[in-house]
Amino acid sequence: MGIEIGWEILENTPMVINHYRQQALAQGYTGDSIINSVVDTLAMMAGFFMARKWPVWSIVAIGLGMELFVGMMIRDNLTLNVLNLIHIFPAVARWQGGG
């Protein structure tokens, strides 16, 4: 939980918020709400407990399925967020912007 909570805090610092604002979909981004951060932490906990009990293949399939689903539906997901946090790729930015 420490890593997740640490990320939620880091994600809402001015440095990270300003970096997100450079992305196509986050130009007016002001940071996560407290409710969003709490739900993210609860989702991480649920995923952790599922991963302890369920077969590895099912957790990988669920994770990939969720990433692909939200990537296609809203052109945003964890993979794209991490990618854009490291380096903004113009082709990805165009695709996320609908171009």
N, C-alpha and C positions, 0 to 999 in steps of 0.2 A: 504494500500500500504506500510505502514511503516514496517509491519511484513514481508512482502514479500521481500522488499528491504533489510531489516536487515538480513534475511536469506541468500540472495544472497551475501552479504558482508561476513557473517560468514562462508558460504560454501567455500569461496575462501581464508580463512586464512590458514597459514601453518599447524596449528594444525589439522584442518578438512581434508585438502588435504593429509597429512601424514596418517591420519586414513583411508581415502578412499583407499590409496595405499596398505593397508594390505588386501584388498578384492581381490577376484579372477579376477574380470573384470577390476580393476582400477590400475593395477600395475604401469603403466606409466603415470598416471593421473597428470596433472600439473595445474588443475583448469579450471573453465569455461571461455570461451571467453566473451568479453563484449557483443557481439551480442547475445550469448546464454542467458546471464543474462537479457538483455533487452527483448528478446522474452519470457522468462519465466515470467517476470513481466507483459507483455502485455497479455499473456495467462491467468494469474491469474485475471487480470482485466476483460477479456472477460467472464471467468467463474463466476466471482462475479455478473456481470450484467445479465448473463443467469439465475443464481440462484435467482435473485430478481424477474424475470418475469415468469420463467417456474415452473411447478409443482415439488414438492420435489421428487416424485418418479422418474421423468425423469432425474433429476440431479444425483440422486443416481445411476440409471441404466447406465447413460453415464459414470460416474466416474468408476464404477465397470467394465464396458465393456472396457474402455481404459486401466485400470490396467491389466486386464486379457489378453487383446490383446498384449500389449507390453511385458508382462511377458512371454507369450508363444513364441512370435516372436524373442525377443532379450535377454530373460532371465534377464531382468532388468526392474524395475519400481520404483515408489515412495515408495511403501510398502517395497520392498526389500532394498532400500537405507536406509530408516529409521531403519529397522530391523538391518541391518549391521552396521549402525552408533552407535546403542546402544550396540550391541554385535554380534560378528562374529560367526555364527553357521557353523561348518564344513560341515554338510550335505547341507546347502544352498550354501556354497562356491563351493562344488563339483558339484552341479547341475548347478550353473551359469558358471562354467568352462567347462561344457559339459560332465562331468563324471556321 
